[in-house]
Amino acid sequence: MTNVLILGANGKIAKLAEAQLLAQTDHQLTLFLRRASRLSVSDATRETIVEGDATDQASLKKAMEGQDIVYANLGNHDIEKQAKTVVAAMKAMGLKRLIWISTLGIYDEVPGNYGKWNHQMLDGGYLETYAAAAKVIEASGLDYTIVRPAWLSNKDIVSYETTQKGEPFKGTEVSRKSIADFVVSLINEPTKEIGHSVGVDQPGTDGDKPSFY
């Protein structure tokens, strides 16, 4: 059994991962989010809801007590500050294992027309902010895995392949269910992909943009 702290627990990928963890493992889940009223537990013996802000180190440290793994499903313009606060809190609490959801394109690793399209769609400082947050994680000294999904769909499918930092990104899209499955695999095998930044896409989705655009 593993104690897992999920930051941003109301996110779509996080909720899929939570359901899979409850169904397939005996892990204990602590669900951390800004407004606790937005979530309800389905198994009170294994889920604890904690209200807090991921830029508040004190509330993060409290939530991290007794945890084994931190899975951060955070986002928005505060992402760099969130990264710094999460890293500081984990170091203060002696926690090492971090799974961090980012986005594709933070290393300018998306090739061709799709790369240009992605950059245009994520203009306005979005990629720069997520890249800055990833740098914080990479320099943290923690046992991190950064996950860089392709454009997300709600397809009921688990099908994915991965690329590493320094390799060209593959594919244009991936299901949220696939990303959740990849996160669960990292939680179940905590030594997997440590120190790696992993691109995740659905095989056979190469093109100039995702099928749903």
DACOR-V946203 format. One record per backbone hydrogen bond with DSSP energy under -1.0 kcal/mol. NH is the residue of the N-H (numbers start at 0). CO is the residue of the C=O. E is the energy in kcal/mol with one decimal. If there is no record, write none. Layout:
# DACOR-V946203
nh = {NH:NH}
co = {CO:CO}
e = {E:E}
This chain:
# DACOR-V946203
nh = {3:4:5:6:7:8:10:14:15:16:17:18:19:20:21:22:23:24:27:28:29:30:31:32:37:38:45:46:47:49:51:55:59:60:61:62:63:64:66:67:68:69:70:71:72:78:81:82:83:84:85:86:87:88:89:90:91:92:94:97:98:99:100:101:103:107:114:115:116:117:118:119:120:121:122:126:128:129:130:131:132:133:134:135:136:137:138:139:142:143:144:145:146:147:149:150:152:156:160:162:164:166:168:173:175:178:179:180:181:182:183:184:185:186:187:188:191:194:195:197:198:199:200:201:204:212}
co = {27:68:29:70:31:31:7:10:11:12:13:14:15:16:17:18:19:20:1:45:3:47:5:49:34:35:42:42:28:30:32:52:55:56:57:58:59:61:63:2:2:96:4:98:6:75:77:78:79:80:81:82:83:84:85:86:87:88:89:142:69:144:71:146:148:104:110:111:112:113:114:115:116:117:119:121:124:125:126:127:128:129:130:131:132:133:134:136:95:141:97:195:99:197:199:171:173:154:200:198:196:163:108:150:152:174:175:176:177:178:179:180:181:182:183:184:188:143:192:145:162:147:160:172:201:209}
e = {-3.1:-2.8:-3.1:-2.6:-1.7:-2.2:-2.0:-2.6:-1.7:-2.6:-2.9:-2.2:-2.1:-2.8:-2.4:-2.0:-2.5:-1.8:-2.1:-3.2:-2.9:-3.5:-2.8:-2.1:-1.9:-1.8:-1.7:-1.6:-2.3:-3.2:-2.4:-2.1:-1.9:-2.8:-2.0:-2.0:-1.8:-1.0:-2.0:-2.8:-1.8:-2.5:-3.0:-3.3:-3.0:-1.9:-2.8:-2.4:-2.3:-2.3:-2.9:-2.5:-2.2:-2.5:-2.6:-2.5:-2.3:-1.8:-2.7:-2.1:-2.8:-3.0:-2.2:-3.5:-1.1:-1.2:-1.6:-1.7:-2.8:-3.0:-2.1:-2.2:-2.6:-2.1:-1.2:-1.2:-2.4:-2.2:-2.7:-2.3:-2.0:-2.2:-2.0:-1.6:-2.0:-2.8:-1.8:-1.3:-2.0:-1.6:-1.8:-2.3:-3.1:-3.5:-1.9:-1.5:-2.1:-1.9:-2.8:-2.0:-1.0:-2.4:-2.8:-2.2:-2.6:-1.8:-2.6:-2.1:-2.3:-2.5:-2.6:-2.1:-1.7:-2.2:-2.6:-1.6:-2.4:-3.2:-1.6:-3.4:-2.9:-2.4:-2.2:-2.9:-1.1:-1.8}
